[in-house]
Amino acid sequence: MADIKQRVGQQIREARKAKGLTQKELGEKLGVSHATVNGYEKGDQNLTIETLERVATALGLEIKPFF
């Protein structure tokens, strides 16, 4: 399971950097601390579907269904 969290975290990091945002700036958009964003990106945080949707929206992305 950790592998999945790390892959999602890497995708968040890449998308954030592509948008030119710092962890602090993304955190402000999400209403969380930069430490929380860091946890998302490192795969240390369990993300709910709702949180993933908020992250995707903040980054101007779309969550694609996998089924």
Residue, then its C-alpha position, 0 to 999 in steps of 0.5 A: m500500500a505504501d507504494i501507491k501512496q508514494r506514487v500519488g505523492q510523487q504525482i502531487r509533487e510533480a503537478r505542484k511544481a509544474k504549476g510553479l507552487t511551493q508547498k506553502e502556497l498549495g497548503e494555503k489553497l487547501g487550508v492545510s499546513h506546508a507540513t501536511v502537503n509535504g506528508y502528502e508528497k512523501g506518501d506519509q499521509n493517508l488521503t481520502i477521495e475528498t482530499l484528493e479531489r481538493v488537491a486536484t482542483a487546487l492544481g487544476l487537474e481532474i481525478k480520472p476514474f480507474f474503473 
